[in-house]
Amino acid sequence: MEEHEILKAKQSLPWSLPALLLIAVGCYFLGLNDLAVTINDLIHQSPIVRISTAPILTPLLLAMSLLTFVGLPLKAVPALPRLVKGLEIWVVRIALANFLVLVTVVPASPFLQNHFMPQMGYSKCNVLQGHPTIWFNDWIKEPAWCVDGKDRAWVLSQARRT
């Protein structure tokens, strides 16, 4: 490794390690949780499924931030140059995969939802309250439960009554 690269790695450690850790924690608690809940709801045919496109990116972003979190200090030391080079290659591959998901799957997500969710017996309902952002879509099993001003908990209570 060149001295210049080692120096850049050392200089970036004080700000990059906390930033990478924050990204990893954010991915874990915000993205992966939403993704797990959505997948679980779909598997169990929940009366209501809330789908967002952003959590699709979080597993790759989490992996990329953790690999960088491990590799950057190794590069700054410098230690294990072959391992550092391997980590760099994997970070680039994951970044490319994340980019491909971003430009293909994320824009296609609304179309995929509108195609597959009705086949699974769901109707789109975007009048329920409680959306974390505008990027979420609610899908419900019973169209009569799509009532403006009601929320997810109300839909679940209606489903329990039937």
Secondary structure, 3 states (H helix, E strand, C coil): CCHHHHHHHHHHHHHHHHHHHHHHHHHHHHHHHHHHHHHHHHHCCCCEEEEECHHHHHHHHHHHHHHHHHHHHHHHCCCCHHHHHHHHHHHHHHHHHHHHHHHHHHHHHHHHHHHHHHHCCCEECCCCECCCCCCEEEEECCHHHCCCCCEHHHHHHHHHHC
